[in-house]
Amino acid sequence: MINRILDFFYINNYFKSAIYFLKVLSIFDNRYKRKIIFFRYFKKRKKNYKKKILKNLYQSKIFIFNFPYNTEKIINHIYNYDQLNRDNQYSNHGHSNVYQSEHNLEKKKEFSKISYDLEFFINKKLNKFFDFQVLKINKLWFVITKNLGIIKKHSHFDSDFSGVFYLKVEENRNDDAGLKIHNFSENIEVYKFHNLENKFIKTICNDKTLLLKPKKNDLIIFNSYIEHSVYNKSLKDIDRISLPFDLIF
């Protein structure tokens, strides 16, 4: 009954009402506090969603691919970026040993091709999951994470899905290092694409956290409301370089 009420609030864009309802429920059952994060994301966006899109966003999903792409040219663009290491509005977000560029590289000439190629690849692979609705990159930026770099737990409120393309990754043997997914849902569907079989293999994550250890050329996409953090520790003191991006329908 409670889930049916929450579904009604969700599909009709009554996110504020759902939050109030969950706050009352959480007085009696602490588990409902985790669901508040989900509805708070939609409330904060202040957007009137179509039901078709809401249905596609409801179930938490992670997609993992290996994207066969020559990354050397992009890495050169990053190290030659004219604003590299200059302070910007993203410099002081509480992260440590991390530099991230402005979040508008999709508009820059030197990054326009990778933006287009990512978008094309993603839609080709994922269109069947979203009733052939098109996802478009609305933000693209690069992140240089030094050894022992930390990106604190966060989510992305200006998009429907978010992703990261790994350009340069040192083999990581530290048990705690990688991209950590913080699971407030009852479950997350994880789809990993196997190139040899040319299909996705689906697993379910019921744990509170999921640690992903990306390799070079890995491409990871997930619902923007999923909270995530990063810890980088490698055997060699080298930069880990990635291209995060946000997607909207």
Buried (B, 14 or more C-beta within 10 A) or exposed (E): EEEEEBEEBBEEBBBEBBBEBBEEBBEEEEEBBBBBBBBBBBBEBEBEBEEEBBBBBBEBBBBBBBBEBEBEEBBEBBEEBEEEEEEBEBEEEEBEEBBBBBBEBBEBEBBEEBBEEBBEBBBEBBEEBBEEBEBBBBBBBBBBBBBBBBBEEBBBBBBBBBBBBBBBBBEBEEEEBBBBBBBBBEEBBBBBBEEEEEEBEEEEBEEEEBEBBBEBBBBBBBBBBBBBBBBBBBEEEEBBBBBBBBBBB
